[in-house]
Amino acid sequence: MADFNPCQSCGACCAHFRVSFYWAEAESLGLPAGLTEPVDPWHACMKGTGRRAGLRCIALQGEIGREVGCSVYPQRPSPCREVEPGDAHCLKARAAHGLPALAQRPGP
């Protein structure tokens, strides 16, 4: 079970936080333009994460807390790369969705 990734049975962070980043990052990663929307002249966000009600990233597939995946995982923006299983952001999102806390992964 060394390859177990708790994120693939969660997805809470993808349906709790606004995923915003410098607008040029989307282009440099090759993110399809239809998956992002402008926040201000300098920032964009993943569609679905810019509003509070019904917040859910357009790239999130599956059922939160069961089985999920990201349809653009190799091209995901920096905020998605920064959340780690069990960190403060993870715990906050999991709690908001009624999911139990994860233990933070031990460092290197």
NUKOLKE-871846 format. One record per atom (N, C-alpha, C, O): residue number from 1; residue in three letters; chain; x negated, y negated, z negated. Coordinates in steps of 0.001 Angstrom, whole numbers. Layout:
REM residues N
+-----+--------+--------+---------+---------+---------+
: num : residu : chaine :       x :       y :       z :
+-----+--------+--------+---------+---------+---------+
: NUM :    ALA :      A :       X :       Y :       Z :
...
+-----+--------+--------+---------+---------+---------+
//
This chain:
REM residues 108
+-----+--------+--------+---------+---------+---------+
: num : residu : chaine :       x :       y :       z :
+-----+--------+--------+---------+---------+---------+
:   1 :    MET :      A :    -821 :    1195 :       0 :
:   1 :    MET :      A :       0 :       0 :       0 :
:   1 :    MET :      A :    -861 :   -1254 :       0 :
:   1 :    MET :      A :    -381 :   -2322 :    -380 :
:   2 :    ALA :      A :   -2098 :   -1156 :     408 :
:   2 :    ALA :      A :   -2996 :   -2302 :     424 :
:   2 :    ALA :      A :   -2502 :   -3386 :    1373 :
:   2 :    ALA :      A :   -2853 :   -4553 :    1193 :
:   3 :    ASP :      A :   -1699 :   -3040 :    2377 :
:   3 :    ASP :      A :   -1225 :   -4016 :    3341 :
:   3 :    ASP :      A :     122 :   -4630 :    2962 :
:   3 :    ASP :      A :     678 :   -5402 :    3743 :
:   4 :    PHE :      A :     658 :   -4307 :    1785 :
:   4 :    PHE :      A :    1945 :   -4846 :    1358 :
:   4 :    PHE :      A :    1862 :   -6363 :    1248 :
:   4 :    PHE :      A :     959 :   -6895 :     602 :
:   5 :    ASN :      A :    2797 :   -7053 :    1874 :
:   5 :    ASN :      A :    2862 :   -8502 :    1811 :
:   5 :    ASN :      A :    4207 :   -8878 :    1202 :
:   5 :    ASN :      A :    5241 :   -8693 :    1845 :
:   6 :    PRO :      A :    4219 :   -9404 :     -28 :
:   6 :    PRO :      A :    5491 :   -9726 :    -678 :
:   6 :    PRO :      A :    6292 :  -10781 :      80 :
:   6 :    PRO :      A :    7506 :  -10877 :     -96 :
:   7 :    CYS :      A :    5632 :  -11565 :     915 :
:   7 :    CYS :      A :    6336 :  -12596 :    1681 :
:   7 :    CYS :      A :    7323 :  -11985 :    2668 :
:   7 :    CYS :      A :    8329 :  -12609 :    3004 :
:   8 :    GLN :      A :    7046 :  -10777 :    3133 :
:   8 :    GLN :      A :    7918 :  -10137 :    4117 :
:   8 :    GLN :      A :    9194 :   -9570 :    3497 :
:   8 :    GLN :      A :   10075 :   -9084 :    4206 :
:   9 :    SER :      A :    9285 :   -9637 :    2178 :
:   9 :    SER :      A :   10537 :   -9263 :    1531 :
:   9 :    SER :      A :   11098 :  -10442 :     745 :
:   9 :    SER :      A :   11900 :  -10253 :    -171 :
:  10 :    CYS :      A :   10686 :  -11647 :    1094 :
:  10 :    CYS :      A :   11110 :  -12837 :     358 :
:  10 :    CYS :      A :   11677 :  -13885 :    1308 :
:  10 :    CYS :      A :   12873 :  -13870 :    1598 :
:  11 :    GLY :      A :   10829 :  -14800 :    1801 :
:  11 :    GLY :      A :   11270 :  -15867 :    2689 :
:  11 :    GLY :      A :   11827 :  -17082 :    1982 :
:  11 :    GLY :      A :   12297 :  -18013 :    2635 :
:  12 :    ALA :      A :   11784 :  -17092 :     654 :
:  12 :    ALA :      A :   12376 :  -18198 :    -102 :
:  12 :    ALA :      A :   11736 :  -19538 :     223 :
:  12 :    ALA :      A :   12442 :  -20541 :     322 :
:  13 :    CYS :      A :   10426 :  -19584 :     392 :
:  13 :    CYS :      A :    9766 :  -20869 :     671 :
:  13 :    CYS :      A :   10220 :  -21432 :    2020 :
:  13 :    CYS :      A :   10264 :  -22650 :    2198 :
:  14 :    CYS :      A :   10552 :  -20565 :    2960 :
:  14 :    CYS :      A :   11000 :  -20984 :    4299 :
:  14 :    CYS :      A :   12416 :  -21548 :    4270 :
:  14 :    CYS :      A :   12881 :  -22128 :    5251 :
:  15 :    ALA :      A :   13094 :  -21376 :    3148 :
:  15 :    ALA :      A :   14464 :  -21859 :    3006 :
:  15 :    ALA :      A :   14607 :  -22746 :    1773 :
:  15 :    ALA :      A :   15692 :  -22865 :    1203 :
:  16 :    HIS :      A :   13492 :  -23369 :    1366 :
:  16 :    HIS :      A :   13552 :  -24243 :     200 :
:  16 :    HIS :      A :   12826 :  -25573 :     412 :
:  16 :    HIS :      A :   13282 :  -26606 :     -77 :
:  17 :    PHE :      A :   11721 :  -25559 :    1124 :
:  17 :    PHE :      A :   10895 :  -26761 :    1297 :
:  17 :    PHE :      A :   10987 :  -27320 :    2714 :
:  17 :    PHE :      A :   11212 :  -26585 :    3675 :
:  18 :    ARG :      A :   10807 :  -28639 :    2823 :
:  18 :    ARG :      A :   10652 :  -29240 :    4151 :
:  18 :    ARG :      A :    9247 :  -28888 :    4621 :
:  18 :    ARG :      A :    8274 :  -29126 :    3905 :
:  19 :    VAL :      A :    9138 :  -28335 :    5795 :
:  19 :    VAL :      A :    7850 :  -27954 :    6378 :
:  19 :    VAL :      A :    7425 :  -29089 :    7299 :
:  19 :    VAL :      A :    7692 :  -29060 :    8501 :
:  20 :    SER :      A :    6752 :  -30104 :    6718 :
:  20 :    SER :      A :    6338 :  -31251 :    7512 :
:  20 :    SER :      A :    4825 :  -31292 :    7663 :
:  20 :    SER :      A :    4084 :  -30797 :    6814 :
:  21 :    PHE :      A :    4386 :  -31895 :    8764 :
:  21 :    PHE :      A :    2969 :  -31898 :    9118 :
:  21 :    PHE :      A :    2728 :  -33018 :   10119 :
:  21 :    PHE :      A :    3676 :  -33555 :   10692 :
:  22 :    TYR :      A :    1471 :  -33372 :   10331 :
:  22 :    TYR :      A :    1109 :  -34382 :   11325 :
:  22 :    TYR :      A :    1607 :  -33908 :   12686 :
:  22 :    TYR :      A :    1400 :  -32751 :   13053 :
:  23 :    TRP :      A :    2252 :  -34778 :   13424 :
:  23 :    TRP :      A :    2942 :  -34381 :   14657 :
:  23 :    TRP :      A :    2051 :  -33647 :   15653 :
:  23 :    TRP :      A :    2523 :  -32738 :   16336 :
:  24 :    ALA :      A :     771 :  -34018 :   15756 :
:  24 :    ALA :      A :    -117 :  -33395 :   16747 :
:  24 :    ALA :      A :    -474 :  -31956 :   16394 :
:  24 :    ALA :      A :    -924 :  -31201 :   17255 :
:  25 :    GLU :      A :    -280 :  -31576 :   15152 :
:  25 :    GLU :      A :    -579 :  -30203 :   14744 :
:  25 :    GLU :      A :     275 :  -29205 :   15520 :
:  25 :    GLU :      A :    -215 :  -28147 :   15915 :
:  26 :    ALA :      A :    1532 :  -29528 :   15740 :
:  26 :    ALA :      A :    2423 :  -28629 :   16477 :
:  26 :    ALA :      A :    1882 :  -28347 :   17870 :
:  26 :    ALA :      A :    1864 :  -27201 :   18320 :
:  27 :    GLU :      A :    1446 :  -29392 :   18543 :
:  27 :    GLU :      A :     911 :  -29226 :   19894 :
:  27 :    GLU :      A :    -382 :  -28421 :   19871 :
:  27 :    GLU :      A :    -579 :  -27543 :   20711 :
:  28 :    SER :      A :   -1262 :  -28708 :   18922 :
:  28 :    SER :      A :   -2541 :  -27994 :   18867 :
:  28 :    SER :      A :   -2363 :  -26514 :   18543 :
:  28 :    SER :      A :   -3179 :  -25686 :   18946 :
:  29 :    LEU :      A :   -1298 :  -26180 :   17816 :
:  29 :    LEU :      A :   -1015 :  -24778 :   17483 :
:  29 :    LEU :      A :    -224 :  -24066 :   18575 :
:  29 :    LEU :      A :    -112 :  -22840 :   18570 :
:  30 :    GLY :      A :     318 :  -24829 :   19502 :
:  30 :    GLY :      A :    1143 :  -24236 :   20548 :
:  30 :    GLY :      A :    2559 :  -23942 :   20096 :
:  30 :    GLY :      A :    3229 :  -23088 :   20678 :
:  31 :    LEU :      A :    3029 :  -24642 :   19058 :
:  31 :    LEU :      A :    4412 :  -24463 :   18608 :
:  31 :    LEU :      A :    5364 :  -24994 :   19676 :
:  31 :    LEU :      A :    5172 :  -26112 :   20154 :
:  32 :    PRO :      A :    6360 :  -24247 :   20058 :
:  32 :    PRO :      A :    7329 :  -24749 :   21034 :
:  32 :    PRO :      A :    8012 :  -26019 :   20507 :
:  32 :    PRO :      A :    8444 :  -26063 :   19355 :
:  33 :    ALA :      A :    8104 :  -27027 :   21338 :
:  33 :    ALA :      A :    8681 :  -28315 :   20939 :
:  33 :    ALA :      A :   10102 :  -28175 :   20412 :
:  33 :    ALA :      A :   10516 :  -28952 :   19552 :
:  34 :    GLY :      A :   10841 :  -27220 :   20899 :
:  34 :    GLY :      A :   12212 :  -27025 :   20453 :
:  34 :    GLY :      A :   12345 :  -26537 :   19027 :
:  34 :    GLY :      A :   13453 :  -26483 :   18495 :
:  35 :    LEU :      A :   11236 :  -26179 :   18398 :
:  35 :    LEU :      A :   11288 :  -25705 :   17015 :
:  35 :    LEU :      A :   10940 :  -26779 :   15999 :
:  35 :    LEU :      A :   10994 :  -26542 :   14792 :
:  36 :    THR :      A :   10580 :  -27969 :   16491 :
:  36 :    THR :      A :   10214 :  -29048 :   15583 :
:  36 :    THR :      A :   11100 :  -30263 :   15823 :
:  36 :    THR :      A :   11751 :  -30384 :   16861 :
:  37 :    GLU :      A :   11111 :  -31161 :   14837 :
:  37 :    GLU :      A :   11840 :  -32414 :   14975 :
:  37 :    GLU :      A :   11047 :  -33512 :   14278 :
:  37 :    GLU :      A :   10322 :  -33236 :   13321 :
:  38 :    PRO :      A :   11177 :  -34764 :   14748 :
:  38 :    PRO :      A :   10414 :  -35849 :   14133 :
:  38 :    PRO :      A :   10928 :  -36190 :   12736 :
:  38 :    PRO :      A :   12127 :  -36129 :   12461 :
:  39 :    VAL :      A :    9983 :  -36552 :   11860 :
:  39 :    VAL :      A :   10312 :  -37030 :   10519 :
:  39 :    VAL :      A :   10134 :  -38544 :   10491 :
:  39 :    VAL :      A :   10989 :  -39272 :    9987 :
:  40 :    ASP :      A :    9026 :  -39002 :   11033 :
:  40 :    ASP :      A :    8702 :  -40415 :   11175 :
:  40 :    ASP :      A :    7721 :  -40509 :   12346 :
:  40 :    ASP :      A :    7457 :  -39489 :   12983 :
:  41 :    PRO :      A :    7176 :  -41669 :   12655 :
:  41 :    PRO :      A :    6278 :  -41760 :   13822 :
:  41 :    PRO :      A :    5011 :  -40897 :   13734 :
:  41 :    PRO :      A :    4372 :  -40646 :   14756 :
:  42 :    TRP :      A :    4645 :  -40445 :   12547 :
:  42 :    TRP :      A :    3401 :  -39692 :   12373 :
:  42 :    TRP :      A :    3596 :  -38226 :   12008 :
:  42 :    TRP :      A :    2657 :  -37435 :   12095 :
:  43 :    HIS :      A :    4788 :  -37863 :   11609 :
:  43 :    HIS :      A :    5028 :  -36507 :   11115 :
:  43 :    HIS :      A :    6200 :  -35837 :   11815 :
:  43 :    HIS :      A :    7134 :  -36493 :   12276 :
:  44 :    ALA :      A :    6128 :  -34539 :   11882 :
:  44 :    ALA :      A :    7216 :  -33697 :   12381 :
:  44 :    ALA :      A :    7507 :  -32653 :   11313 :
:  44 :    ALA :      A :    6756 :  -32520 :   10347 :
:  45 :    CYS :      A :    8580 :  -31927 :   11483 :
:  45 :    CYS :      A :    8873 :  -30808 :   10588 :
:  45 :    CYS :      A :    9495 :  -29683 :   11411 :
:  45 :    CYS :      A :    9976 :  -29895 :   12524 :
:  46 :    MET :      A :    9474 :  -28508 :   10847 :
:  46 :    MET :      A :   10141 :  -27386 :   11484 :
:  46 :    MET :      A :   11641 :  -27641 :   11404 :
:  46 :    MET :      A :   12155 :  -28013 :   10349 :
:  47 :    LYS :      A :   12345 :  -27439 :   12523 :
:  47 :    LYS :      A :   13798 :  -27623 :   12521 :
:  47 :    LYS :      A :   14420 :  -26750 :   11446 :
:  47 :    LYS :      A :   13996 :  -25621 :   11201 :
:  48 :    GLY :      A :   15419 :  -27302 :   10827 :
:  48 :    GLY :      A :   16123 :  -26592 :    9766 :
:  48 :    GLY :      A :   15599 :  -26923 :    8388 :
:  48 :    GLY :      A :   16266 :  -26649 :    7390 :
:  49 :    THR :      A :   14401 :  -27516 :    8311 :
:  49 :    THR :      A :   13835 :  -27823 :    6990 :
:  49 :    THR :      A :   13907 :  -29310 :    6662 :
:  49 :    THR :      A :   13492 :  -29712 :    5575 :
:  50 :    GLY :      A :   14415 :  -30124 :    7556 :
:  50 :    GLY :      A :   14440 :  -31557 :    7338 :
:  50 :    GLY :      A :   15643 :  -32058 :    6570 :
:  50 :    GLY :      A :   15682 :  -33226 :    6183 :
:  51 :    ARG :      A :   16610 :  -31217 :    6343 :
:  51 :    ARG :      A :   17805 :  -31628 :    5602 :
:  51 :    ARG :      A :   17978 :  -30733 :    4384 :
:  51 :    ARG :      A :   17483 :  -29607 :    4368 :
:  52 :    ARG :      A :   18651 :  -31204 :    3401 :
:  52 :    ARG :      A :   18788 :  -30454 :    2151 :
:  52 :    ARG :      A :   19846 :  -29340 :    2267 :
:  52 :    ARG :      A :   19557 :  -28187 :    1948 :
:  53 :    ALA :      A :   21033 :  -29662 :    2706 :
:  53 :    ALA :      A :   22099 :  -28670 :    2773 :
:  53 :    ALA :      A :   21795 :  -27638 :    3848 :
:  53 :    ALA :      A :   21489 :  -27995 :    4986 :
:  54 :    GLY :      A :   21876 :  -26388 :    3503 :
:  54 :    GLY :      A :   21662 :  -25327 :    4469 :
:  54 :    GLY :      A :   20224 :  -25206 :    4942 :
:  54 :    GLY :      A :   19964 :  -24661 :    6015 :
:  55 :    LEU :      A :   19294 :  -25709 :    4150 :
:  55 :    LEU :      A :   17886 :  -25712 :    4531 :
:  55 :    LEU :      A :   17390 :  -24298 :    4825 :
:  55 :    LEU :      A :   17493 :  -23398 :    3992 :
:  56 :    ARG :      A :   16850 :  -24128 :    6029 :
:  56 :    ARG :      A :   16272 :  -22850 :    6430 :
:  56 :    ARG :      A :   15483 :  -23082 :    7716 :
:  56 :    ARG :      A :   16018 :  -23609 :    8692 :
:  57 :    CYS :      A :   14234 :  -22696 :    7715 :
:  57 :    CYS :      A :   13397 :  -22878 :    8890 :
:  57 :    CYS :      A :   13960 :  -22098 :   10073 :
:  57 :    CYS :      A :   14381 :  -20949 :    9936 :
:  58 :    ILE :      A :   13959 :  -22735 :   11220 :
:  58 :    ILE :      A :   14465 :  -22118 :   12443 :
:  58 :    ILE :      A :   13674 :  -20860 :   12820 :
:  58 :    ILE :      A :   14205 :  -19968 :   13482 :
:  59 :    ALA :      A :   12415 :  -20789 :   12399 :
:  59 :    ALA :      A :   11569 :  -19647 :   12751 :
:  59 :    ALA :      A :   11741 :  -18455 :   11806 :
:  59 :    ALA :      A :   11218 :  -17375 :   12077 :
:  60 :    LEU :      A :   12463 :  -18640 :   10709 :
:  60 :    LEU :      A :   12670 :  -17553 :    9750 :
:  60 :    LEU :      A :   13704 :  -16575 :   10282 :
:  60 :    LEU :      A :   14815 :  -16961 :   10646 :
:  61 :    GLN :      A :   13329 :  -15322 :   10322 :
:  61 :    GLN :      A :   14243 :  -14270 :   10766 :
:  61 :    GLN :      A :   14476 :  -13314 :    9611 :
:  61 :    GLN :      A :   13560 :  -13039 :    8836 :
:  62 :    GLY :      A :   15679 :  -12811 :    9493 :
:  62 :    GLY :      A :   15997 :  -11829 :    8467 :
:  62 :    GLY :      A :   16755 :  -12420 :    7306 :
:  62 :    GLY :      A :   17209 :  -13564 :    7350 :
:  63 :    GLU :      A :   16886 :  -11615 :    6259 :
:  63 :    GLU :      A :   17667 :  -11978 :    5081 :
:  63 :    GLU :      A :   16727 :  -12280 :    3912 :
:  63 :    GLU :      A :   15903 :  -11450 :    3528 :
:  64 :    ILE :      A :   16868 :  -13474 :    3363 :
:  64 :    ILE :      A :   16030 :  -13897 :    2243 :
:  64 :    ILE :      A :   16179 :  -12918 :    1084 :
:  64 :    ILE :      A :   17288 :  -12532 :     716 :
:  65 :    GLY :      A :   15043 :  -12527 :     519 :
:  65 :    GLY :      A :   15029 :  -11611 :    -610 :
:  65 :    GLY :      A :   15095 :  -10151 :    -226 :
:  65 :    GLY :      A :   15072 :   -9281 :   -1097 :
:  66 :    ARG :      A :   15178 :   -9863 :    1066 :
:  66 :    ARG :      A :   15262 :   -8477 :    1513 :
:  66 :    ARG :      A :   14152 :   -8162 :    2506 :
:  66 :    ARG :      A :   13172 :   -7499 :    2167 :
:  67 :    GLU :      A :   14315 :   -8639 :    3724 :
:  67 :    GLU :      A :   13325 :   -8384 :    4774 :
:  67 :    GLU :      A :   13315 :   -9584 :    5706 :
:  67 :    GLU :      A :   14326 :   -9895 :    6335 :
:  68 :    VAL :      A :   12178 :  -10255 :    5797 :
:  68 :    VAL :      A :   12070 :  -11463 :    6614 :
:  68 :    VAL :      A :   10775 :  -11460 :    7411 :
:  68 :    VAL :      A :    9856 :  -10685 :    7148 :
:  69 :    GLY :      A :   10733 :  -12344 :    8384 :
:  69 :    GLY :      A :    9534 :  -12544 :    9187 :
:  69 :    GLY :      A :    9608 :  -13907 :    9847 :
:  69 :    GLY :      A :   10675 :  -14514 :    9943 :
:  70 :    CYS :      A :    8471 :  -14369 :   10293 :
:  70 :    CYS :      A :    8375 :  -15652 :   10969 :
:  70 :    CYS :      A :    8186 :  -15400 :   12461 :
:  70 :    CYS :      A :    7273 :  -14678 :   12863 :
:  71 :    SER :      A :    9051 :  -15996 :   13278 :
:  71 :    SER :      A :    8970 :  -15767 :   14716 :
:  71 :    SER :      A :    7777 :  -16457 :   15366 :
:  71 :    SER :      A :    7454 :  -16177 :   16520 :
:  72 :    VAL :      A :    7115 :  -17361 :   14635 :
:  72 :    VAL :      A :    5937 :  -18058 :   15171 :
:  72 :    VAL :      A :    4753 :  -17913 :   14207 :
:  72 :    VAL :      A :    3926 :  -18819 :   14099 :
:  73 :    TYR :      A :    4672 :  -16802 :   13523 :
:  73 :    TYR :      A :    3666 :  -16619 :   12473 :
:  73 :    TYR :      A :    2251 :  -17016 :   12899 :
:  73 :    TYR :      A :    1602 :  -17745 :   12149 :
:  74 :    PRO :      A :    1732 :  -16590 :   14045 :
:  74 :    PRO :      A :     369 :  -16994 :   14411 :
:  74 :    PRO :      A :     230 :  -18499 :   14655 :
:  74 :    PRO :      A :    -872 :  -19043 :   14585 :
:  75 :    GLN :      A :    1351 :  -19169 :   14943 :
:  75 :    GLN :      A :    1335 :  -20603 :   15236 :
:  75 :    GLN :      A :    1894 :  -21441 :   14088 :
:  75 :    GLN :      A :    2090 :  -22646 :   14245 :
:  76 :    ARG :      A :    2149 :  -20828 :   12956 :
:  76 :    ARG :      A :    2773 :  -21552 :   11846 :
:  76 :    ARG :      A :    1915 :  -22744 :   11420 :
:  76 :    ARG :      A :     687 :  -22668 :   11460 :
:  77 :    PRO :      A :    2553 :  -23843 :   11013 :
:  77 :    PRO :      A :    1816 :  -25040 :   10635 :
:  77 :    PRO :      A :    1157 :  -24919 :    9261 :
:  77 :    PRO :      A :    1402 :  -23970 :    8515 :
:  78 :    SER :      A :     321 :  -25896 :    8951 :
:  78 :    SER :      A :    -491 :  -25866 :    7732 :
:  78 :    SER :      A :     303 :  -25694 :    6439 :
:  78 :    SER :      A :    -155 :  -24951 :    5571 :
:  79 :    PRO :      A :    1475 :  -26336 :    6247 :
:  79 :    PRO :      A :    2182 :  -26113 :    4979 :
:  79 :    PRO :      A :    2529 :  -24636 :    4761 :
:  79 :    PRO :      A :    2545 :  -24161 :    3626 :
:  80 :    CYS :      A :    2803 :  -23924 :    5836 :
:  80 :    CYS :      A :    3134 :  -22499 :    5730 :
:  80 :    CYS :      A :    1897 :  -21673 :    5373 :
:  80 :    CYS :      A :    1996 :  -20656 :    4687 :
:  81 :    ARG :      A :     767 :  -22109 :    5831 :
:  81 :    ARG :      A :    -488 :  -21397 :    5551 :
:  81 :    ARG :      A :    -970 :  -21627 :    4126 :
:  81 :    ARG :      A :   -1747 :  -20834 :    3596 :
:  82 :    GLU :      A :    -513 :  -22711 :    3505 :
:  82 :    GLU :      A :   -1005 :  -23089 :    2185 :
:  82 :    GLU :      A :    -284 :  -22406 :    1028 :
:  82 :    GLU :      A :    -875 :  -22235 :     -38 :
:  83 :    VAL :      A :     968 :  -22011 :    1206 :
:  83 :    VAL :      A :    1706 :  -21348 :     123 :
:  83 :    VAL :      A :    1159 :  -19940 :     -49 :
:  83 :    VAL :      A :    1003 :  -19198 :     921 :
:  84 :    GLU :      A :     872 :  -19582 :   -1293 :
:  84 :    GLU :      A :     350 :  -18251 :   -1615 :
:  84 :    GLU :      A :    1347 :  -17506 :   -2492 :
:  84 :    GLU :      A :    2007 :  -18121 :   -3330 :
:  85 :    PRO :      A :    1466 :  -16203 :   -2317 :
:  85 :    PRO :      A :    2358 :  -15434 :   -3188 :
:  85 :    PRO :      A :    2011 :  -15666 :   -4659 :
:  85 :    PRO :      A :     865 :  -15488 :   -5073 :
:  86 :    GLY :      A :    3016 :  -16065 :   -5441 :
:  86 :    GLY :      A :    2838 :  -16268 :   -6870 :
:  86 :    GLY :      A :    2367 :  -17653 :   -7268 :
:  86 :    GLY :      A :    2264 :  -17934 :   -8462 :
:  87 :    ASP :      A :    2073 :  -18547 :   -6299 :
:  87 :    ASP :      A :    1641 :  -19892 :   -6690 :
:  87 :    ASP :      A :    2864 :  -20719 :   -7112 :
:  87 :    ASP :      A :    3994 :  -20235 :   -7043 :
:  88 :    ALA :      A :    2639 :  -21954 :   -7545 :
:  88 :    ALA :      A :    3721 :  -22792 :   -8069 :
:  88 :    ALA :      A :    4832 :  -23017 :   -7045 :
:  88 :    ALA :      A :    6011 :  -22994 :   -7399 :
:  89 :    HIS :      A :    4467 :  -23235 :   -5780 :
:  89 :    HIS :      A :    5490 :  -23435 :   -4746 :
:  89 :    HIS :      A :    6312 :  -22165 :   -4541 :
:  89 :    HIS :      A :    7536 :  -22221 :   -4422 :
:  90 :    CYS :      A :    5641 :  -21041 :   -4503 :
:  90 :    CYS :      A :    6315 :  -19752 :   -4349 :
:  90 :    CYS :      A :    7299 :  -19528 :   -5498 :
:  90 :    CYS :      A :    8453 :  -19163 :   -5274 :
:  91 :    LEU :      A :    6839 :  -19747 :   -6712 :
:  91 :    LEU :      A :    7690 :  -19506 :   -7881 :
:  91 :    LEU :      A :    8915 :  -20422 :   -7883 :
:  91 :    LEU :      A :   10015 :  -19992 :   -8228 :
:  92 :    LYS :      A :    8722 :  -21680 :   -7498 :
:  92 :    LYS :      A :    9836 :  -22629 :   -7444 :
:  92 :    LYS :      A :   10874 :  -22189 :   -6412 :
:  92 :    LYS :      A :   12073 :  -22208 :   -6690 :
:  93 :    ALA :      A :   10418 :  -21796 :   -5228 :
:  93 :    ALA :      A :   11341 :  -21365 :   -4174 :
:  93 :    ALA :      A :   12055 :  -20076 :   -4557 :
:  93 :    ALA :      A :   13261 :  -19941 :   -4347 :
:  94 :    ARG :      A :   11313 :  -19135 :   -5117 :
:  94 :    ARG :      A :   11937 :  -17870 :   -5526 :
:  94 :    ARG :      A :   13006 :  -18111 :   -6590 :
:  94 :    ARG :      A :   14089 :  -17528 :   -6524 :
:  95 :    ALA :      A :   12709 :  -18966 :   -7567 :
:  95 :    ALA :      A :   13680 :  -19266 :   -8620 :
:  95 :    ALA :      A :   14936 :  -19907 :   -8030 :
:  95 :    ALA :      A :   16048 :  -19592 :   -8453 :
:  96 :    ALA :      A :   14766 :  -20796 :   -7063 :
:  96 :    ALA :      A :   15911 :  -21458 :   -6430 :
:  96 :    ALA :      A :   16824 :  -20470 :   -5712 :
:  96 :    ALA :      A :   18017 :  -20726 :   -5548 :
:  97 :    HIS :      A :   16267 :  -19352 :   -5290 :
:  97 :    HIS :      A :   17055 :  -18330 :   -4594 :
:  97 :    HIS :      A :   17414 :  -17157 :   -5503 :
:  97 :    HIS :      A :   17929 :  -16141 :   -5039 :
:  98 :    GLY :      A :   17140 :  -17301 :   -6794 :
:  98 :    GLY :      A :   17500 :  -16260 :   -7756 :
:  98 :    GLY :      A :   16638 :  -15017 :   -7666 :
:  98 :    GLY :      A :   17065 :  -13934 :   -8067 :
:  99 :    LEU :      A :   15427 :  -15161 :   -7141 :
:  99 :    LEU :      A :   14512 :  -14026 :   -7022 :
:  99 :    LEU :      A :   13533 :  -14019 :   -8195 :
:  99 :    LEU :      A :   13163 :  -15084 :   -8689 :
: 100 :    PRO :      A :   13112 :  -12850 :   -8644 :
: 100 :    PRO :      A :   12165 :  -12792 :   -9763 :
: 100 :    PRO :      A :   10791 :  -13344 :   -9366 :
: 100 :    PRO :      A :   10405 :  -13318 :   -8197 :
: 101 :    ALA :      A :   10074 :  -13838 :  -10359 :
: 101 :    ALA :      A :    8732 :  -14390 :  -10126 :
: 101 :    ALA :      A :    7763 :  -13290 :   -9692 :
: 101 :    ALA :      A :    7914 :  -12125 :  -10057 :
: 102 :    LEU :      A :    6776 :  -13687 :   -8913 :
: 102 :    LEU :      A :    5673 :  -12796 :   -8530 :
: 102 :    LEU :      A :    4456 :  -13162 :   -9356 :
: 102 :    LEU :      A :    4293 :  -14314 :   -9756 :
: 103 :    ALA :      A :    3610 :  -12195 :   -9609 :
: 103 :    ALA :      A :    2327 :  -12485 :  -10243 :
: 103 :    ALA :      A :    1435 :  -13068 :   -9169 :
: 103 :    ALA :      A :    1455 :  -12614 :   -8025 :
: 104 :    GLN :      A :     635 :  -14092 :   -9536 :
: 104 :    GLN :      A :    -283 :  -14677 :   -8573 :
: 104 :    GLN :      A :   -1388 :  -13686 :   -8281 :
: 104 :    GLN :      A :   -1859 :  -12981 :   -9173 :
: 105 :    ARG :      A :   -1802 :  -13637 :   -7008 :
: 105 :    ARG :      A :   -2879 :  -12740 :   -6617 :
: 105 :    ARG :      A :   -4179 :  -13152 :   -7267 :
: 105 :    ARG :      A :   -4465 :  -14346 :   -7361 :
: 106 :    PRO :      A :   -4968 :  -12210 :   -7713 :
: 106 :    PRO :      A :   -6268 :  -12575 :   -8292 :
: 106 :    PRO :      A :   -7170 :  -13184 :   -7240 :
: 106 :    PRO :      A :   -7106 :  -12806 :   -6071 :
: 107 :    GLY :      A :   -8015 :  -14130 :   -7646 :
: 107 :    GLY :      A :   -8941 :  -14780 :   -6729 :
: 107 :    GLY :      A :  -10030 :  -13822 :   -6261 :
: 107 :    GLY :      A :  -10121 :  -12689 :   -6733 :
: 108 :    PRO :      A :  -10874 :  -14303 :   -5307 :
: 108 :    PRO :      A :  -11924 :  -13448 :   -4753 :
: 108 :    PRO :      A :  -12970 :  -13038 :   -5768 :
: 108 :    PRO :      A :  -13909 :  -12317 :   -5430 :
+-----+--------+--------+---------+---------+---------+
//
